Amino acid sequence: MQIVYERCCGLDVHKKSVVACAITPEGKEIKTFGTTTKEILALLDWVTAKGCTHVAMESTGVYWKPIYNLLEQADITAFVVNAAHIKAVPGRKTDVKDAEWIADLLRHGLLQGSYIPDRSQRELRELVRYRRSLLSERSREVQRIQKVLEGANIKLSSVATDILGASGRAMLEAIVNGIDHPETLAKMAKGRLKNKHDQLVDSLQGLLSDHQKMMLDLQLRHIDSLDQAVARLNKEIEERMRPFEREIELLDTIPGVGRQAAEEIIAEIGVDMSRFPSSTHLSSWAGMAPGNNQSAGKRKSGRTRKGNKLLRTTLTERGPRGCTHQRYLSICSISPDCLPPGSKSSRCCRRS
């Protein structure tokens, strides 16, 4: 086979060790390093001394990240490859053989690197993903509050749409502070909830024990701390999103996509669409394209691939006016040249 890269290196990355195989015109050499910063720098010096211009490694959890960061700073082309794409033929498997196989595939140009954004976007992506995790944790904590209230036979959620709205929060704080008279609690209602006074009185009559009050207090404090963390993240994300205001405005014109969803889309895929050959490639990468499985003239399961988890979640959330269809994005519209300002044209998945 044709040799594409004369000097290259394959890495078999683990939590505590990295097995490196360098292939050069002088021959093949294998060496093992640790995964501390000192050891990775030694690996970088060894790869540089060998004159390797390209390095490939499996995308093993998060263990590839510290190695990739240092290789990126040294201007060495690094490939992070899907492990399923580089499985060796059946036989004896060792770390050394894995490193040799990766290096050999890379040498002949048979590896395709995964999409790894630049450092600034990776940092933005971490912030956005962490915000989504905190928001999910907040939702779970609200559900725990609802579970405690149901256990105390308090049916506040049957009357109030949001138990942590202005009225619901005031009532819960009062309950934690020892106020349990339904009439007193019902008078804390605000806005249109005042019209449901009698229903509130009935729903707030329950049997709340001391341990349930303590749990409610802890859960409310937890939600407050989560709100503070999310607010801090929102501020940082807003600062980092300033260069992309134009793209956010374009995405915001799509029905069902608000600013937060637009921020998540940009954080996951960026604004440079040149890395994707077409919008269909991007849809497949995001896990939104149906599979193609046909054999003997019969179509089998066409389930979608796993794809990018956060992006997939963002694109499949419930749409406006109760629509549960996927938000079909011709995502190349992130480019200002693809979608005119103020355009409302977007397609539901059933009409695509």
N, C-alpha and C positions, 0 to 999 in steps of 0.2 A: 504493500500500500504506500501511497505518497506520504512523505513526511512534511507536515505543515509547519510544525514548530521544532526547530533543532534542539533548543534548550528549554526544557519544561520540567515541571515538578508536580507530582500527585501527592495529596495529603489524605491520610485516613485519620479523621479527627475523632477523639473521644473526650470524655470529661477530664481525665487526668493525664492523657498522653496524646501525642501526635506522631504518627509514623510517616516520614517523608521519603519519597523515592524520586531522585533527580535523574533524568535521562539527558545526556549530552553526547556530542560526537566522541568524547573520550571514554564513554561507557555509562554504566548504571551504578548509582550509589544509594544506599538506604541508611537512614539514620533516624533515631527516635528522640523526641524532645518532650518536655513537660508542657503544661498549659499556663504557667504563671507568666507574667509580663516579661520577666527576665529570660525565661526559656523561649518565649515566642520571639523576642528580639534576637536571641541566638539563632533561631530557625531562620529569621529574616536575613541575618548576616550570612548564614550558610547558603541560602538560596541565591543571594546576591553574588557571593563568591563563585558559585557555579555558573553564573551568567544566565540564569533562567529568566526568561521574559514573560512566561505564562505559568500560572499555578491553578490547579483545580482541586476542589474538595467537595465532599458530600454536604448536603444541607442537613446536618444532624442537630436537631433541636435549636438551641441558641449557642452551641459550643463553637460554631464557625465564626461568630461575630467578632470576638477579640482578634482573631487571626486576620480576618478580612479587613478590619480597621487599620491594622499596621501595614498590611500589604498595600492598601489603598494609599496610605501616606507615602509609601516608598515608590509609588508610580509603577507598580508591578501589576499587570493585568491578571485579575483573579476571577475564576469561574466558580460559582456555587451551583452545584448540579443536583438535580433530583436523584435521590438514591435509587429509585426504581428504574432509572434510565441507564444505570451503569453496573447492573448486577453481572457478575462474572458467570461463565458457564458452570454447570454443576461440578463439584469436586471439593477438594480440601480448601477450606477457607481460613486464612489467617490475616492479621493486620498487615503484614508485609506484602502478601499477595494482593490484598485490596489496594494498597498504595501503588504497587507495580501496575495493576490493571488500570487504575485511574490515570497514571502517567502515560501509559501506552495508548489509551484512548485519546488523551489530550494531544499527544504527539502527532497523531494522524488526523486531527481535526474532527473527531467523532463525538465531541461533547458540545452541548449547547448550554450556556450558562443561564441561570434563572435571572429574572428581572430584579436587580438590586438598585434601588434609587441612591442618589448621592447622600452625603452625610447630613446635610441640612434637612432634606426631606425625611430621612430615617428618624431624625430627632423629632420632627413634626409628627410623624406617624406614631411614635411612641407616646407622645402627649395625647393625641387624639384617641388612641386605643385605650390609654389609661382612663381618660375621661369617660369613654363608653363603659368601661368596667365599673367605675364608681357609680354611674347612673344606673347600671344594672343592679349593683348592690343596694342602691337606694330603693329601687322598685321592690327588691326582695324584702327589705326592712319594712316597707309599707305593708307588704303582705303579712309579715309577722305581726305587725300591730293589729291588722284585721283579724288574724287568728286569735290573738289574745282577747280582743273585744268579743268575738263570737263565743269564746270559752267562758266569758263572763255574762253572756246573754245580752250584750249591748248591740243593738242592730243599727248603729249609726250609718253604716254604709247603705242601708236600705232606704234611707231618706236623703242623705247628703251624697252628691256625686263624688266629691273629693273629701275624704275624711281628714286630709291634711291641708285643706283650704283654710281661709281666715277663720271661719266659724268652727270647723272641726278641730283645728289646732288649739283654739281657745278652750274648747270643751275638754279636750284631752289633757291640757295643762291643768285645768281645774280639777279633773278627776285624779290626776297624780298628786295634787296638793290636798286631797281629802274631801273635796266637794262632790257629793254623790247624789244630791237631791235633783231629780229629773226636771222639775220646774225651774230651778235655778240655772241648771245647765242649758235648758232650752232657750232661756232669755239671752244667752250669749250669741244667738244666731244673728247673722248679718245679711244684708241684701235680700234677695228673693227667698232665702231660706226662712225668713221670718214668717212667711205665709204658711209654713208647715209646722207651726208651733205645736199643735196637738199631736201630730205624728212624731215630732222630736221627743215630746214628753214620754210617749209610749216606748220609743226605741231606746231611750236612755235609762230606762228602768232595768237594772240588772243586779247581779251579785258579784262585785269585784273584790277579790281578796287582796291581802297585803302583798303577796308575792307577785300578783298580776300588776298591781300599781308600780312595784319596783321594776318589773319588766318593761312596762310602758315608759317609765322615766328613762331607763337605759336606751330604749329604742329611739325615743325622741331626741336624746342627746347625740346618739349615733347619726341620726339623720341630719342634725345640725352640723356636725363635723364633716359629713359628706358634702353638704351644701357649701360649706366654706372651701373645701378642697376643690370642688367643681368650679366655684367662682374664681379661684386662683388659676386653675387650668384654663378657664375661658379667657382670662386676661392675657395669659402667655400665648395661647393659640391665636388670639386676635392680633397680637403684635406680629407674630410670624406669618399671618395670613395677609398682611397689608399689601405685599407685592402681587397678590392674586385677587384683588378686589374685583377686577374686571371679569375674571373667570367665575367668581362666586355669583356675581350679578347675572351672568348668562345661565348658570345652572339653576339659579333661583327662579327663572322664568318657566322652568318645567313644573307642571302641576304635581304636587306631592313632594317636591324637593325644597326644603327650607334651608336656612343658612347652615344649621348644624350638619344636615345631610350633605350639603355642598362641601363643607370643610372636610368631612370624612372621605368623600370621593376624591378630592384633590390630594389629601394626605396619602391616600392609598395608591393612586395612579399618577399623580403629578399633572402637569399641564403640557408636557412634551409628548405629543402623540406619535412622533416619528419612530419611537421604539417598538410600536405595534404596526405590523404591515397593513392592517385594516381594522375597521370597527368590529368585524366578526372575530378576529383574533383576540381583541380585547374582551369581548363578551365571553369567549371561551376561557380566557385566563381568569376572569372574574367568577367563573362557575355559573354563568347565566345561560349558556347555550345548551340546547338538548344534545344528548349523546347520539351517536350513530352506530347502531349494532344490528347488522343484518347478516344472516347466514342461510344458505339453501333457499333463497327467495323469500325468507320470512323475516320480518322485523321483530326484534326482541326488545328488551327493556332499553329505553333511551333516556335513562335518568341522567341528570347533570352531574358533572364532576364536582369535587369539593370546592376548589377554587379559593379565592381570598375570603376568609370568614367574615371580616368586618364589612368589606365592600358588599358581599352577598347579602348580609343582614340589612344593610342600609337600603339596598335596591329592592328588597322584598318585604319591607314593612308595610303596614296597612296604609293605603292611600287615602286621599280626601273623600269625604262623603261616603265613607264605609266601603270604598273599593278595595278589594283584597288582591287585585292583580299585581303582578310585578311592575315596578317602575322601569319600563323599557327605555333604556337610554342608548341613543346612538351617541356613545360617549365621545366620539370625535368632536361633538358639538362643544366640548370644552374649549376648543380652539375658537377664538373670536371670528375667524373667517368662515366657520361652518354654520353658526346660528346668528341670525340678525338680531340686533338689540331689540328687546321688547317682544320677541317672538314667543308665542305660546304653543307652538307646534311640538307635540310629543306624542308618542304612540303607546297604547296599552299593549301588554304582551299578547293579548288575543287578537289584536289587529295588526301585529307586526308581520 
